[in-house]
Amino acid sequence: MLIMQASVAAWAQGGKHLKHRTAVPRDSILLSDPCILADEATGTYYMTGTGGLMWKSKDLDFWDGPFAVARPDPRSWMGGRPQIWAAELHEYKGKYYYFATFTNDSVTIGSYKGMPIPRRASHILVGDRPDGPYLPVGDDTYLPATKCTLDGTFWVDTDGKPYMVYCWEWIQNWDGTIEKIELKPDLGGSVGEGKILFRASDSPWSREVVEGKEGPNRVTDGPWLFRTGTGRLGMLWTSWIGNVYTQGVAYSESGTLDGPWVQEPDPITPPNHGHGMLFKDFNGRWLMSVHSHKDVDGRFVRVPQLFEVDLSGDKLVLKRHIKGKAAGRAK
């Protein structure tokens, strides 16, 4: 119960983490898989990602945080100290939903090609406010316990039904997939079984060398759904070119999650940028949030980055990089 007790103690202080700071420049924050919710009601940007913590900002340049917001049930399969990856926030029918990947390293579900596979799955928590706390919403399990899944995201398709779109991890199938599963109307569980939308090997741009042979990379990461100005359904997703994290885009020919999905021939972002998502800022601009790597004292760390994008046409077009303000205002 330690994680629950620590979380409750943090919420007694407004959810502030022990390392809480104010006015931190965006380019000074170390965060993988950044996802930003622009909440009109509070006039605040809320940024989540890997680690289970949250940052808040009024201008996208300077941030307060981190805050402890995720409170999964320590009695569930996640255990008392789960890893939390790639958290996303989605507002839906008056509630705020926390889509994230939870990993319990103390439980293995098998091995593949000599690699142990931990219990890892996409899951959903719910809150009444964008800054949480986020608590269990319904079922203990959304996806099969024997399946290693990650990077769940949210989409309401043309049939009006809510879905989770997620990755089945390459360490279990050796050719990662992106799949969908229908969710209950209150997002409190899943309905039926998952369906494969496409595989990592469908990528024309990702590359790796395995046993001396070059081919598409096996990794699928970070799906994010969007529609262009013409109504075309697209999906951002990330893989690798060698050892360089890289993001591409695919488009659905049917305009629905069922596809078929056609991959663009070239990556959408510069090298060393990936796990992107899209949001509209309070000035009406469409922005893409991604992370990039940098070297800090011999350590590779991940930093949030922003790009302007143009969604007015038939395809997403990447525009200018929005650089962070000069560091030095953190208190």
N, C-alpha and C positions, 0 to 999 in steps of 0.2 A: 504493500500500500504506500510505499515511499513516494512514488511519483505523484499519486493522487494528493498526498499530504502536502508535498512541495507545491503542487499546482494551486491547492486551496490557499496556502500561505501567500503565494504570489498574488492571488486575486484579492486577498485582504488589503493589498497595497495597489489595487487597480491593475493587477496583472503584470506589474513591472518585474522584469528579470533582474537578477543580481548585477548584471553588467549593463543595466539601463543607462542610456546617455541621451542628450538632446542635441538638436541641430547638427546631426552627423551628415556630412556630404555623402551623396549617393555613391561616389566612386571610392569612398572609404569603408563601405559596408562589404563584408565578405559573406556572400550568399549564393547558393546554387539554385537554379530553377526558379527565378523570381517571377511571381505572378502578382499583378496589381489590380485591385478592385477600386474603381473610382465611384465613390458613394455620394450621390447628389444630396441625399438627405442630411448628411453630416458635413458636406463640403470637404471631405478628407479622402486621401488615397491610403489604402491599406495594402501593404506588401507582405506576402508570405513566400514560402519556398521550402527548401530542405532544412531540417532542424526543428520544425514545429514551433517556430517563433514568428512574431509579427512586428512590422515597422509601420509608423504612421507619418504622413506628410500632408502639408497644405499646398505645396508647390512642386513636388517631384524632385526638387534639388536637395533639400535638407530634411532629415528624417529623425524622429524620436523612436527609441526602442533599445533593445527588443522587449516585447511583451510575451508572456506565456499565455497561450490561448487554447491549446488543444488539451482536452481532458478525456482521453479514451479510457475505457473500463479496464483496470489492471487485472480483473478476474477473467477477462476474455482471453482468446487465443493470443492476443498481442503481448500479454504478460505485463509486468510492472514497469519495464524500461524499454519500450519499443523504439527502434529507429523510425524517424518520420522523414519521408522524402517528398519533394515536389508537391507541397500543399498548394491547393488552389481555393479561391473563394468565389462562390456563385450565388447571386440573389435569385430566389425563385418563390413566387407566390407568398411574399411577405416574410420569408425566412431567409437566413443566410446559411449556406452549406459549405462545408470544409471537406473537399475531396483530397485525399492524400494516400501515400503508400506507407504501410506500416510493416516493419520487419521484426520478427522475434528470432534472434540468432540462437536462442537456447533450444529451438525446435527445428529439426530438419525433416523434410518431406521426401528425402531420397537423394540420389546423386545421378549425375549424367556425365559420361566420359571422364569419370574420376573426380568430378567437381561436386562438392556437397551443396545441396540446395536448401536454403533456410525457408521457414514459413514466412512468406511475403505476399501481401495482397493489397489491392486498391480498396479503399473503404471510405465511408462518408460519416461525418459528424454534423451536428446542426446547432445553430445559435439564433437568438432573437435579435442580436445586434451584430454589426460587422466586426466589432472588436471582441466578440465572444462573451463568455466562454463557449467553446464548442464541445458538445457532449454527444454520446451515442444517440442515434436517431431511431433505430429499429433493429433489424436483424443483426445477429452476431457476425454473419458471413454473407458477403455479396457475391463472391466468386468461389469456385470449388477449392476446398482446403488443400487438394493435391496439386493445384496449379499455381505457379509462381508468376504473379502479375504485378504491374506497376504503372504509375503515371496516369491514373484515371482522370478523365475530364468529363465535362457535362455538355449535352446537346439535346434540344427538343427538335425532333425531326418533323417532316411535313405531315406525318400522321398525327401530330399533336402529342405524341407520347415522349416522355423523358428517357434518355439513354445515358449510360456510362460508356465512354470509349476509352480503351486501355490497351496496354501492351502485354502480351504473353512473352515472358522473358526468354531471350536466346539461350541462356545457360541451361534451359530445360528442353528446348526443341531444336536448338542449333540453327534455327532460321526464324528470328523473332517475328512476331505478328502484331498487327493492330486489329483489334476486335471491338465489337459492340455488344452490349447486353441491355435489354429493356429494364427500366426501373419502375417500382411501384409509384403510384401517383404522388405520394408524399415523400418519395425518395428513401423510404424506410427499408428497402430491400430490393432484390432483383426478381425478375420474372423470366422463367425459362432458362435457356442456355445461351452462351455467347456464340457469336458468328464472326468468322474471319473476314476482314475487309481487304487486307493485303498483307504481303510478307516482306521482310527485309530484302529478300533476293529480288523483289520487283524493282528495286532502285537502280536507275541507270547511272547515278553519280557517286554513290558510296563505294569504297574499295577497301579491301584488306587482302593479305596474303596468308593462306592457311595451308600448311604442309607443302610449301613451295609453289602453290598455285594461287594466282590472283583472281578475285571475284568480288561480287557485292559483299559489303559488310553484313554481319549477322545481326547487328543491333537495331532495334526499334526503340525510340525514346520520345517522350514529350509530345503526344498528339494534341492539337488545338484546332477546333473547327471554326469556320467563319464563312460569311457570304460576301461576295463582291457587290458592287453597285448594280450590276446587271442580274443579281440573284443567283449567281453561280456558287455552288458549295465547294469550298476548299478546305484543305487540312495542312497545317504545318506539322512537320515531324522531323526528328533529328537522328542522325547516325554518325559515322566516322568515315573520313578518307585517310587511311593509314592511322596515324595517331592524332589527327586533327578533328576536333568536334565540329560537325557541320550540319546545317539545317536545310532541308528541302521543302517542297510543297507538292501536293497532289490535288487533283480536281475530280469530282464525281460527275460522270457523264449523265446520270439520271437526276442529279440534283438532290439525291437522298443519300443516307448513310450506306445503303446497299450498293452504291456504285453502279457500274464498275469504276474503279479509281485509276486514273491515268497520271503517271508521275511526270513532272516537269524534268527536262533533261539535265538542267544545271541547278546547283544550290541557289537558295534565295538570299542568303546572308553571306557576308565575307567569311573567310576561314576563321576558326577559333571563336565562333558564336553559335549558340544553339539553345534548345529547349525554350522556344519562343511562345509568346501569347500576345493577343491583341486587345486593346482597350481604347476607349475614347476619353480624352482628357476633358477638363471643365471648360476648355476653349473650343471644343468641337473637333480637335485634331485626332486622327487615328494614329496610335503609337504601337510599336512592338517592343515588348520587354524580353530580353534574352540575358544570358550570362556569357562572359568570356573568361579566359584564364589569364593570369599574370603571375610572374615570379616575385615573391616577397621573401627575401632572406633565404633563398634556396628552396622555398616551398611553393608549389603551384596552388594557387587559390582562385576562387571564382568570384566575380564581381558583376553586379547588375549593370546592364547597358540599355539605352533606349534609342530607337530609330523612329523617325517619321515614316509612315507608309501611306500610299494612295490606294484606296479601295474603290474608286469611282468607276473604273472600267470593268473589263471582263476578267482581269487578273490582278492579284496583289502586286504592287510595285514598291520596292524598297527605296526610300528617299534618304535624307541626310541623317547622319549619326548625331544624336543630341549628347554632347559631351557634358560630364559632370562639372559642377562648380569646383573651384580650387579648394582643396582640403584646408582645414585649419580652424573651422568654426565649432568643432565638436567640443562639448563641455564635459 
